[in-house]
């Protein structure tokens, strides 16, 4: 939707909530001007982060105010709708008259709605800004060679370096990952929300990620909003391996000396990466291709892992013969009620799932997008371990 119509709709929604809450709140407490002021700050500041993307010189602190307001208003709106549903139900089904309790609920709930919205926003802010916790997941692979048992992958996803996620946030993530001693690191897209010029210094700490077999990256949809070609070049300059519908073969054991070809192949792992599911809309040459990503891969190496930003790449990946797909994109919904809408677009929202003979792991994301807010969908650094299926 265009910027101006969207801004008008947001302003109308603010006006609607003011009409629904302020009169009832004024009956309960003289503090109603605080909510009125908060609504004014919200409606004025919410467009500012988007104006900044249009090259308007918006100070960083005003972007913060706008994004925090966005998260607060989202909760305020949802809670207000729930309040109105309860009021409607009471009006339709409840007792009438002075002793019905409807008036008391109307005034009390008008106070509870902004208080709960503020509490949820504060808790969500803490959850979003803390360093993501490590989530350990075992992936049982059928016929996994014994040489690959215990191979570990540290997955980062949806960091969204941008207006509120900067260099110190990234340094904390890098420190946490390096302490894991993983065999490889996978970054499954949506790393940035801005241009290379804006964010180069804030992304730079990712070049210090340490893993035995290196760090592998695939593009997400936000890389294409921000200039994917420039970002691919920048990430490669940092020493990260960007996989663009291609694969690498990792030799996970020392194969020097007299070993058979079978032993060499059984200790190898194919790691493939595809461009974002929608990349072809931005550049025809970047169209996502899970099957093409393993073209010419050694057929004797049967264990294959795909890095694909969006879970909906899984159907093509399963057909192409992968054993595991690592994805992100969904943020696990990030905060209620957006988790309810994810299944309308994606086959999986978060966690480990089975699709035919392939496992799909969907990270809830290591950062966040937009409002610095996570509620009911904690961020994660995922440490995945390949194990033999029982």
TASULHU-V360468 format. One line per field, one symbol per residue. phi: phi as a letter, one per 30 degrees, with the letter a starting at -180 (. if undefined). Layout:
BEGIN
phi: ???
END
This chain:
BEGIN
phi: .dddedddddddddddddddcddddddcaddedddedddddddddeddeddddciddceedddeeddddddddeddddddddddddddddddcddcjdcdidddddddddddeddddddddddddedddddeddccbccdcdhdeddcdjdcbcccahdheaeccbddedddddddddddiddacbccihdbblddedcedddeeddcdbaecjcbbbdcdddddcjddddeddddddjdcccchbbbcccdbdcdjdbdedddddccbcccbcdeeceddcaedcedbedddcdideddcddbcccbecedddddddddjdcabcbbidiijiaecdddceddccdbcaicbcbhccdbccddjccaciddabbibddaccccbdbddd
END
